Amino acid sequence: MESGFPAAVFTLLGELPKETWCGSDLYNLEGFWYASSLLPAIMAARSNFRANDCDVFLTSSMKTGTTWLKAIIPTIMNPVGRTNDDGHDPLLKHHPNELMPSLEAQLFKENPNPDLSDMSCPRLFRTHVPYHMLPETVKNSACKIVYITRDPKDTFVSLWHFFNSLITAEGNDPWPMNEAFESFCRGVHVFGPFHDHVLGYWKESIKRPEKILFLRYEDMKKDPKEQLRKLACFLGKPLEKEEEVDRVLWRCSLERLKHLEVNQRGVDPWLGFDYKFYFRRGSVGDWKNNITDEMKEKLNRVTATKFEASGLGFGH
Ligand code: A3P
């Protein structure tokens, strides 16, 4: 196979523990599960990416509200986002994925050494890799890391809906929710285990709060203005006027984004996913409409055990 990736990467794939998940193979590297289509890029980014102090990294496990922040962070950082010039809002023409490129799904996907020299400061990136897999310069430079997480029950439900929508849109059978649930509780899912992912960033954010801002989807929904102000200050771009806060929140709202043509009709060119699947209900507690009491209790037990003594919790 012709590729710029070292052959050793593909040899390694054959040696890693493997599980089938939602019809695809996942490989376990250093305790976390990755899709084979992304693992070479993840390894290349880890070795070859060089962070600048001005960079901003959005990090998350999947389906925790990342798309909301993929819209908010560029809006805060981009001077146009802060003016009342709605006509030039980049979100009108671009899905949030395009405003914060992914290391593994975009920049390093086809090329282990992409030329990023034409990106100007502040560079905005995102990744789903766990903390320990971040490139060393991301951890050690002065760049900022924003982490977003969410109640594991809502995360699971969102994950199931997302992948189930993708596979049924391609004419495949639905993904049995029980099967997906058991895998999630075992930590077998793309970029899982969820709880270990959260803990890695949580612990680091306690040690270095000036470096990593740890956000929860539930707090964003409950008090979006306060969370937005906190985020803007962390990024060194405080929002002073109430109207600026309102404008950013409106531009990045689920209601607005999900009805924009680009998001209704567009397709992610790197992943092949319809953009519309990134926007669903966006509510807190949607698990109540989707999983049984027994499933709730099981996942709560996993969460309590994993987060014990960490100071982290999501309520019940
Ligand atoms: P639901 O599936 O519960 O509706 P991610 O962006 O990490 O893939 O997470 C997807 C979840 O975030 C989905 O949750 C989606 O509806 C929600 N979401 C997407 N854009 C949002 C926005 N602008 N505001 C709030 N929630 C949003």
Residues whose N, C-alpha, C, O or C-beta is under 5 A from the ligand:
A	BS01	A3P	S61 M62 K63 T64 G65 T66 T67 W68 D154 S158 C252 S253 L254 Y278 F279 R280 R281 G282 S283
